[in-house]
Structures are given as structure tokens and as C-alpha cells.
């Protein structure tokens, strides 16, 4: 549901799953459900709820030693933190997620963390340091790396998200033609996957 932009249905499904896991005492499952619910809230732009559930998930994963999933959940928490106005705190979390993900040697996890770093750097550049070329360059490099990792790993949906996020940055930086090309790549992938709701969410996000 979430990949198709049907966020409320996805939230209902994840909440039902959480109740079942709580009833049977499946702690790793509960940690995963918290993370999934938090991610749906993040996609909905409900930052406070996203932070609440993602923080719970991170804490449980750390306690249970769930090292693989922890990097992605931390990357999502980083975005929720940044969107709450705590840009530097979010960036620190995203960099930590990237360090964890790089050690895993798995493209999907590294791509998720790279994208979070790139998005938060874009937010920092747009909000307070539009003339800081180094921030803009690192943001672009992180988003390009994310797009490449997802493309190499054949994670099409995530590749489309990263392409659109990169395209937005490039257009903001005056690289209009290049930005439009990346956005068009993302649009074509979303259309192929039938994920038009998610396309609308990515392109019309209030996030800088």
C-alpha cells in the first residue's frame, strides 16, 4: 500500500500487525512494526508521530542487537528529526546510519542512509547556507550515490525516490536541465510500477 501512496491503508495494516506481535510477545517483530509505522507517518508528513515510533524502534533494535535493520530505521529517524527543525541533530543521526550501513555491505541499506544524508544536507543548504558550495556538492554526491546503489541493486522504487530527490536539489541549485532529467527518470519508474501516489508525495513534499 505504501509504495502505491495508499498511506492510511498501510498505517492500518501496520498497526494491526503491531497488535498481533504485542499479543504473542514477539519483541523483534514489535521493533520492526514500530519502525514501519514511523516510516508511514514520515511519508504522511506527521513528524511528531514518526519520531515517536522510530525512536521506540531504534531503542528496541539497539537493545535486541538488530544491527542490520537499525541503520535504515536510524536513517528514517534522522529525517524525522531534521523535519522537526533539528537539522544538525538529524544530520548526525544520518551520518551514524551511513557508518552502520556501509559496514553491512548491502546496497539497499547504504542507499537509504546515503539518501537521508543527502536530503538533510539539502535542507541545511536551502535554509541557511545557500552559498555554501561544499554542502551543496556533498548533498548531490550523497543523492547520486543513493541512486546508483539502488539502480545497481535493482531496487526500482527506491531508485525513483532518489532520482526525484536529486533532481529537486539540482533544480534548486540552478542545474535545471540535469535536474529535470533525473526527475523524469524517477517519474518513468514510478509510472512503470504504478506508484503514482508515491510520485505525488515525493514531488510535492514541503521538505526543502
Number of C-alpha atoms within 10 A of each C-alpha: 14 17 17 15 21 16 18 14 13 19 20 12 13 20 16 12 17 20 13 14 18 13 9 10 11 13 14 17 18 23 27 26 23 25 31 23 24 30 26 22 24 21 18 19 17 16 20 16 18 26 24 17 21 30 23 17 28 23 15 20 24 14 10 12 12 15 13 15 19 24 29 25 27 28 30 29 30 31 28 29 24 26 22 14 11 13 20 15 13 26 24 16 24 33 20 17 27 25 15 21 26 16 12 14 10 13 19 21 26 25 30 28 31 29 30 31 31 30 27 25 30 29 24 21 22 18 11 9 15 15 11 12 12 12 19 24 17 15 27 24 17 23 31 22 18 30 29 17 23 24 20 13 14 13 15 18 20 23 27 28 27 33 28 26 26 30 28 23 25 24 16 16 19 10 13 14 11 15 21 18 15 23 23 16 17 28 21 14 21 24 14 12 14 14 19 18 17 22 24 13 15 20 17 9 12 9 14 17
